[in-house]
Amino acid sequence: MNKVEVVENGIQAKEKIDELNASGYTKENIYIFAHDKDRSEHLTENTDTESVGIKEQGMLDAMGNMFRSRGDELRSKMQNLGLTADEAAKYEEQLDYGKVVIVVAQ
């Protein structure tokens, strides 16, 4: 079962990731999502967390994401980490409001 946290901004994301690390989760299993692609990449770099790549998505999904809308791409990536379609849709909606979603893949 994956653990998912929703926070308001990058500062809260960093604090939550530090809490997760202190609880025994490793950064290699923590993924951070923001609706804006640049913001998402910036947060991933600054928190030293993982990005969803071919290993998590598979080649076909990774290639397909190049042609999807940002929302579809984010939902696909979250599903590849183990969230259900409904969960991914719910958390992607939070991203639409400017929030940050942290997924701990197990």
C-alpha positions, 0 to 999 in steps of 0.5 A: 500500500502506497502512502500519499501526502498532499501539501501546500508548497515546496517548504511543506514538501521538504518538511514532510519528506524529512519526516518520512525519512525519519520514519524509515522511508528512503528517498529512492521510494519517494516521488513528488508531483506538481502540476507545473512540469518545471516546478515538479522538476525543481522540487524533485531536485531540491528534495533529492527524491526520485522522478518517475522514469522508464523503470517505473512506467515501462517504455510504452507508457513513457513514450505515450506520456510525451503525447498526453496532456499534463493531467493525463501524464500525471495520472498515468505516472501515479498509477504506475507507482501503484495508485488506482485510477480513482486515487490518481484522479483525486490527487491530480485534482489537488495538483490542479489547485496548486498543491504538491502530492508526495507518493511513497511507493512500497 
